[in-house]
């Protein structure tokens, strides 16, 4: 499933309708993107889901992906400039253990200058499930770039959080439905045969 599968015709002035969530995602063509689940970031006062709640949901979702043989990607930020990164700048250890790929970014989103698109394409990935922190920053920036690259998008609402509940709700209710489908981690399902 790709964004292009859901457009109402080339050159149409009709707005894009959000792609419907396939009842079953193809594990060979779907990747989980875990954005900025780093110790120092998940320790922030997040809302509406706490850092530990986001981590627990992300790990459950990663377990679903691992069981299906689907790709799990961890994304962390590296601040350009300082000789040393702040303490807690690595992925949370349990997250790092479940990742097939780790991408290090220097911008808000995970695509610019990281080679992420090429690495996903090499694996035949055309659909992304997004989770992480902050909903309206790293997750949304990654989602917008992914949509520009033609990926189908699914957002795991309970595996992400914002710095405020209002920012999270705005992204989840206003922005994300324009790019893909918003679900809970429990609603993500895979085909049996890939």
Secondary structure, DSSP 8 states (H G I E B T S, - for coil): -BGGGG-SSTT--S--------SSB-TTTEEEEEE--BHHHHTS--BSS-HHHHHHHHHHHHHHHHHHT-EEEEEEE--SS-SS--TT-SB-HHHHHH-SEEEEESSSSSSTTT-HHHHHHHTT--EEEEEEE-IIIIIHHHHHHHHHTTBEEEEEEEEEEBSSHHHHHHIIIIIHHHHSEEE-GGG--B-S--
